[in-house]
Amino acid sequence: METLRKLKWNLLTPPPYSPDLAPSDFYLFGRLKSDLQGMRFVDNDAIIQTMLTSLLGSNSHIGKFLAGSGAGVTAVTLTYPLDTIRARLAFQVTGEHVYSGIVQTALSIFKEEGGLRALYRGFVPTVCGMIPYAGFSFYCFEMLKYICMKYMPQVTCDSCSRNTGGLVLMMPAKLLCGGLAGAVAQSVSYPLDVTRRRMQLAMMNPETRKFGVGMISTIVLIYKENGVFRGLYRGMSINYLRAIPMVAVSFSTYELLKQMLDLDTGMKL
C-alpha cells in the first residue's frame, strides 16, 4: 500500500518542468526570422502588400513571435517521444522498475499502449504550450533587447561597430532580458506543461488512466480536483527558480557565441 501511495503521489504531482530551449530552437528561430523578414509579397493591391510587409517584415512583433513559435513546435515534434520515455523512466518507484532502458521503454509503450500514438500522448497540450512558450521567450527577449538598446544604451550596452545599430548588450543586460523573457513565457504556458505530464504518465497506474483521455478532459479533471493554483499551477514558484536562470543563461550564451563568431547581434533602432 505504501508503494502504491508513493506511485500515486508521483503521478499526481508533476515536478517543476519547463520546455527547454534547445540549440535547434535558436537555430530555427534565426532562420525563420530571417525568412519572414526577407519575404516578398506579390499582390496587385499595394495596400495589402504594405500590410503584409509591415506584419512580417523587419522588427515585426508578429514575425518574431511566429519565428519563435515555429522553432519550438518544430523541435518538440521531432523529439517528443524521447520526452515521453524520459518521463516514464524518471517516475518509476524504487524497487519496482517496469522499464529498464530507452529502447525497452519505447518498445513497451509502442506494443502495449497503442503504437506511435502512445509515444505522442500529451502532444497536443505540448504544442499548445510550446507556441506561447517559445513565441513569448524569443519575442520578449528581442523586445527587451530593443528597449535596452533604444532607451538605455549608456547603462546596458557597449559600442560595437560591426553590429547593426553599433551596439551590443552587456552581459548583465543579456541575463536580465533572458530571465524576464523566461518568466513571462513560463507564466503563460505552465498549465499546459502540467497537463502534458499528467497525460504522459496516465497509463502507469489504473487510478490515473482518467488523465490519458484528452487534453480538455485532463485540464477539467485537474481543475475540479485541485483548482487553479494547487492544480494547474502546482510547483510554479519552484519552477521559476529553475526556468528563469536557465533561460537567462541560454539566451546569454547564444548572444555571446554569436559575438565570438563575428555575427551580427545588433538591431535596427
Secondary structure, 3 states (H helix, E strand, C coil): CHHHHHHHHHHHCCCCCCCCCCHHHHHHHHHHHHHHHCCCCCCCCHHHHHHHHHHHCCCCHHHHHHHHHHHHHHHHHHHHHHHHHHHHHHCCCCCCCCCCCHHHHHHHHHHHCCCHHHHCCCHHHHHHHHHHHHHHHHHHHHHHHHHHHHHCHHHHEEECCCCHHHEEECHHHHHHHHHHHHHHHHHHHHHHHHHHHHHHHHHHCHHHHHHHCCHHHHHHHHHHHHCHHHHHCCCHHHHHHHHHHHHHHHHHHHHHHHHHCCCCCCCCC
